Amino acid sequence: MLHSANLHVTRRPQRPAEARQAAPEPRRPASEAQKGEHPVAVAGRQLVRYALVVVIAWIGALKYSAYEAAAIHPLIANSPLMNWFYSILSVRALAATLGSLEIIAAVLIALRVLSPRLSAVGSAMAIVLFLGTLSFLFTTPGVTAGGGFPVLSVLPGQFLLKDLVLLGASLWTLGDSLAAIKFRTRSGASQRDEPSR
């Protein structure tokens, strides 16, 4: 008969639940992380960039028309930050200048594949333009409807509010371009450090 004293079973010590969980994956560089992205996310990223390009360029081209110049006149005229432009430029000339800046910003943002630096400049220009447009929410009469805030009028309130999304897209394109600049700088430095064969 076996005695219980002779039955010595070796047991492995139990680890706490936290220790049994898989160790977190090490951080991967952005380029590797993007390789694992879902295809819909990749398509969405490209759509955001080039839809922003189309919208900014289209809005910029419209600034050359008398209709658009007249439409933005009250927005600028009521802005303490920008109304002084009308002492230098006519209504049409200021609209055309803004339109030119918008078209330049759009073209630069579109150049991301060729030159992330130029794309970053275009994105920064777009950010400044959209911040200027959003400032009209606070300076233009008639932004809120009869009930007051938060009820926005269709024009100019809701018309201006959409630029918040365009500002967000511009911030994203700026960040994406800056990340590409950083990646190119790192990969260029590592290629220079490798010995020649």
C-alpha positions as a Markdown table, in Angstrom:
| # | Residue | x | y | z |
|---|---|---|---|---|
| 1 | Met | 0.0 | 0.0 | 0.0 |
| 2 | Leu | 1.2 | 3.4 | -0.9 |
| 3 | His | 1.5 | 6.0 | 1.7 |
| 4 | Ser | 0.5 | 9.5 | 1.1 |
| 5 | Ala | 3.9 | 10.7 | 2.1 |
| 6 | Asn | 5.4 | 8.8 | -0.8 |
| 7 | Leu | 3.0 | 10.4 | -3.3 |
| 8 | His | 4.9 | 13.6 | -4.0 |
| 9 | Val | 3.6 | 15.1 | -7.2 |
| 10 | Thr | 5.6 | 17.9 | -8.6 |
| 11 | Arg | 3.4 | 20.8 | -9.5 |
| 12 | Arg | 4.4 | 23.8 | -11.4 |
| 13 | Pro | 3.8 | 27.0 | -9.5 |
| 14 | Gln | 0.8 | 28.9 | -10.8 |
| 15 | Arg | 1.5 | 32.3 | -12.2 |
| 16 | Pro | -0.9 | 35.1 | -11.7 |
| 17 | Ala | -3.4 | 35.8 | -14.5 |
| 18 | Glu | -1.6 | 38.9 | -15.6 |
| 19 | Ala | 1.6 | 36.9 | -16.2 |
| 20 | Arg | -0.2 | 34.3 | -18.3 |
| 21 | Gln | -1.4 | 36.9 | -20.7 |
| 22 | Ala | 0.5 | 37.3 | -23.9 |
| 23 | Ala | 3.2 | 39.9 | -23.8 |
| 24 | Pro | 2.3 | 43.0 | -25.8 |
| 25 | Glu | 3.7 | 43.2 | -29.3 |
| 26 | Pro | 6.6 | 45.5 | -29.7 |
| 27 | Arg | 5.8 | 48.8 | -31.4 |
| 28 | Arg | 6.2 | 48.6 | -35.1 |
| 29 | Pro | 7.2 | 51.4 | -37.3 |
| 30 | Ala | 4.4 | 53.3 | -39.1 |
| 31 | Ser | 5.3 | 51.7 | -42.4 |
| 32 | Glu | 4.9 | 48.2 | -41.0 |
| 33 | Ala | 1.7 | 49.2 | -39.2 |
| 34 | Gln | 0.2 | 50.4 | -42.4 |
| 35 | Lys | 1.1 | 47.1 | -44.1 |
| 36 | Gly | -1.2 | 45.4 | -41.7 |
| 37 | Glu | -4.0 | 47.9 | -42.2 |
| 38 | His | -7.4 | 46.8 | -43.4 |
| 39 | Pro | -7.9 | 47.6 | -47.1 |
| 40 | Val | -10.9 | 49.8 | -46.2 |
| 41 | Ala | -8.7 | 51.9 | -44.0 |
| 42 | Val | -6.2 | 52.3 | -46.8 |
| 43 | Ala | -8.9 | 53.3 | -49.2 |
| 44 | Gly | -10.3 | 55.7 | -46.7 |
| 45 | Arg | -7.0 | 57.3 | -46.2 |
| 46 | Gln | -6.5 | 57.9 | -49.9 |
| 47 | Leu | -10.0 | 59.1 | -50.3 |
| 48 | Val | -9.6 | 61.7 | -47.5 |
| 49 | Arg | -6.4 | 63.1 | -49.0 |
| 50 | Tyr | -7.6 | 63.4 | -52.6 |
| 51 | Ala | -11.2 | 64.4 | -51.7 |
| 52 | Leu | -9.7 | 67.2 | -49.7 |
| 53 | Val | -7.6 | 68.2 | -52.8 |
| 54 | Val | -10.7 | 68.2 | -55.0 |
| 55 | Val | -12.8 | 70.2 | -52.5 |
| 56 | Ile | -10.1 | 72.8 | -51.9 |
| 57 | Ala | -9.2 | 73.2 | -55.6 |
| 58 | Trp | -12.9 | 73.5 | -56.5 |
| 59 | Ile | -13.6 | 76.1 | -53.9 |
| 60 | Gly | -10.5 | 77.9 | -54.9 |
| 61 | Ala | -11.5 | 77.9 | -58.6 |
| 62 | Leu | -15.0 | 79.3 | -57.7 |
| 63 | Lys | -13.3 | 82.2 | -56.0 |
| 64 | Tyr | -12.6 | 83.6 | -59.5 |
| 65 | Ser | -16.3 | 84.1 | -60.2 |
| 66 | Ala | -18.2 | 87.3 | -59.3 |
| 67 | Tyr | -20.8 | 85.2 | -57.6 |
| 68 | Glu | -18.4 | 83.7 | -55.1 |
| 69 | Ala | -16.5 | 87.0 | -54.6 |
| 70 | Ala | -19.8 | 88.6 | -53.6 |
| 71 | Ala | -20.8 | 85.6 | -51.4 |
| 72 | Ile | -17.6 | 85.8 | -49.3 |
| 73 | His | -17.6 | 89.6 | -49.0 |
| 74 | Pro | -19.9 | 89.8 | -45.9 |
| 75 | Leu | -17.9 | 87.1 | -44.2 |
| 76 | Ile | -14.6 | 89.0 | -44.6 |
| 77 | Ala | -16.1 | 92.4 | -44.1 |
| 78 | Asn | -17.4 | 91.4 | -40.7 |
| 79 | Ser | -14.2 | 89.9 | -39.6 |
| 80 | Pro | -12.0 | 92.1 | -37.4 |
| 81 | Leu | -9.0 | 89.8 | -38.4 |
| 82 | Met | -9.5 | 90.1 | -42.1 |
| 83 | Asn | -11.6 | 93.1 | -43.1 |
| 84 | Trp | -8.5 | 95.3 | -43.5 |
| 85 | Phe | -7.7 | 93.3 | -46.7 |
| 86 | Tyr | -10.4 | 95.3 | -48.4 |
| 87 | Ser | -8.4 | 98.5 | -47.9 |
| 88 | Ile | -5.7 | 96.9 | -50.1 |
| 89 | Leu | -7.6 | 94.8 | -52.6 |
| 90 | Ser | -11.0 | 95.0 | -54.3 |
| 91 | Val | -13.6 | 92.4 | -53.5 |
| 92 | Arg | -12.8 | 90.4 | -56.7 |
| 93 | Ala | -9.0 | 90.7 | -56.3 |
| 94 | Leu | -9.2 | 89.4 | -52.7 |
| 95 | Ala | -11.4 | 86.5 | -53.7 |
| 96 | Ala | -9.0 | 85.6 | -56.6 |
| 97 | Thr | -6.0 | 85.8 | -54.2 |
| 98 | Leu | -7.7 | 83.5 | -51.7 |
| 99 | Gly | -8.7 | 81.2 | -54.6 |
| 100 | Ser | -5.1 | 81.1 | -55.8 |
| 101 | Leu | -3.9 | 80.2 | -52.3 |
| 102 | Glu | -6.5 | 77.4 | -52.1 |
| 103 | Ile | -5.5 | 76.0 | -55.5 |
| 104 | Ile | -1.8 | 76.1 | -54.6 |
| 105 | Ala | -2.6 | 74.3 | -51.3 |
| 106 | Ala | -4.6 | 71.6 | -53.1 |
| 107 | Val | -1.8 | 71.0 | -55.6 |
| 108 | Leu | 0.8 | 70.7 | -52.9 |
| 109 | Ile | -1.3 | 68.3 | -50.8 |
| 110 | Ala | -1.7 | 66.1 | -53.9 |
| 111 | Leu | 2.1 | 65.9 | -54.3 |
| 112 | Arg | 2.4 | 63.7 | -51.2 |
| 113 | Val | 3.8 | 60.7 | -53.1 |
| 114 | Leu | 6.5 | 62.8 | -54.8 |
| 115 | Ser | 7.3 | 65.3 | -52.0 |
| 116 | Pro | 6.0 | 64.9 | -48.5 |
| 117 | Arg | 7.6 | 68.3 | -47.7 |
| 118 | Leu | 5.6 | 70.1 | -50.3 |
| 119 | Ser | 2.5 | 68.2 | -49.2 |
| 120 | Ala | 3.2 | 69.3 | -45.6 |
| 121 | Val | 3.4 | 73.0 | -46.7 |
| 122 | Gly | 0.1 | 72.6 | -48.6 |
| 123 | Ser | -1.6 | 71.0 | -45.6 |
| 124 | Ala | -0.3 | 73.8 | -43.3 |
| 125 | Met | -1.7 | 76.4 | -45.8 |
| 126 | Ala | -5.1 | 74.6 | -45.8 |
| 127 | Ile | -5.1 | 74.6 | -42.0 |
| 128 | Val | -4.6 | 78.3 | -41.9 |
| 129 | Leu | -7.3 | 78.9 | -44.6 |
| 130 | Phe | -9.8 | 76.7 | -42.7 |
| 131 | Leu | -9.0 | 78.3 | -39.3 |
| 132 | Gly | -9.7 | 81.7 | -41.0 |
| 133 | Thr | -13.0 | 80.4 | -42.4 |
| 134 | Leu | -14.0 | 78.9 | -39.1 |
| 135 | Ser | -13.3 | 82.3 | -37.4 |
| 136 | Phe | -16.3 | 83.7 | -39.3 |
| 137 | Leu | -18.6 | 81.5 | -37.1 |
| 138 | Phe | -17.8 | 84.0 | -34.3 |
| 139 | Thr | -17.8 | 87.3 | -36.3 |
| 140 | Thr | -20.5 | 87.0 | -39.0 |
| 141 | Pro | -24.0 | 88.1 | -38.1 |
| 142 | Gly | -26.8 | 85.6 | -38.7 |
| 143 | Val | -24.7 | 82.5 | -37.9 |
| 144 | Thr | -27.2 | 81.3 | -35.3 |
| 145 | Ala | -30.9 | 80.8 | -36.1 |
| 146 | Gly | -33.8 | 82.3 | -34.2 |
| 147 | Gly | -33.3 | 80.1 | -31.2 |
| 148 | Gly | -29.7 | 81.1 | -30.7 |
| 149 | Phe | -26.8 | 78.8 | -30.0 |
| 150 | Pro | -26.6 | 75.8 | -30.8 |
| 151 | Val | -29.1 | 76.2 | -33.6 |
| 152 | Leu | -27.2 | 77.3 | -36.7 |
| 153 | Ser | -28.6 | 79.0 | -39.7 |
| 154 | Val | -28.2 | 77.2 | -43.0 |
| 155 | Leu | -26.3 | 80.1 | -44.4 |
| 156 | Pro | -23.8 | 81.1 | -43.1 |
| 157 | Gly | -23.8 | 78.9 | -40.0 |
| 158 | Gln | -24.0 | 75.3 | -41.4 |
| 159 | Phe | -22.1 | 76.4 | -44.4 |
| 160 | Leu | -19.1 | 77.4 | -42.2 |
| 161 | Leu | -19.4 | 74.5 | -39.8 |
| 162 | Lys | -18.5 | 72.0 | -42.5 |
| 163 | Asp | -15.0 | 73.4 | -42.5 |
| 164 | Leu | -14.4 | 71.8 | -39.2 |
| 165 | Val | -14.2 | 68.4 | -41.0 |
| 166 | Leu | -12.0 | 69.9 | -43.7 |
| 167 | Leu | -9.7 | 71.3 | -41.0 |
| 168 | Gly | -9.5 | 67.8 | -39.4 |
| 169 | Ala | -8.6 | 66.3 | -42.8 |
| 170 | Ser | -6.0 | 69.0 | -43.3 |
| 171 | Leu | -4.5 | 68.2 | -39.9 |
| 172 | Trp | -4.4 | 64.5 | -40.8 |
| 173 | Thr | -2.7 | 65.2 | -44.2 |
| 174 | Leu | -0.1 | 67.4 | -42.4 |
| 175 | Gly | 0.6 | 64.6 | -39.8 |
| 176 | Asp | 0.8 | 62.0 | -42.6 |
| 177 | Ser | 3.2 | 64.1 | -44.6 |
| 178 | Leu | 5.4 | 64.8 | -41.5 |
| 179 | Ala | 5.5 | 61.1 | -40.8 |
| 180 | Ala | 6.6 | 60.4 | -44.4 |
| 181 | Ile | 9.3 | 63.0 | -44.1 |
| 182 | Lys | 10.6 | 61.4 | -40.9 |
| 183 | Phe | 10.5 | 57.9 | -42.4 |
| 184 | Arg | 12.4 | 59.1 | -45.5 |
| 185 | Thr | 15.0 | 60.8 | -43.4 |
| 186 | Arg | 15.5 | 57.7 | -41.3 |
| 187 | Ser | 15.7 | 55.3 | -44.2 |
| 188 | Gly | 18.0 | 57.7 | -46.1 |
| 189 | Ala | 20.3 | 57.9 | -43.0 |
| 190 | Ser | 20.3 | 54.1 | -42.6 |
| 191 | Gln | 21.2 | 53.6 | -46.3 |
| 192 | Arg | 24.1 | 56.0 | -45.9 |
| 193 | Asp | 25.3 | 54.1 | -42.8 |
| 194 | Glu | 25.4 | 50.7 | -44.6 |
| 195 | Pro | 28.8 | 49.7 | -45.9 |
| 196 | Ser | 29.2 | 49.6 | -49.6 |
| 197 | Arg | 29.5 | 46.1 | -51.1 |
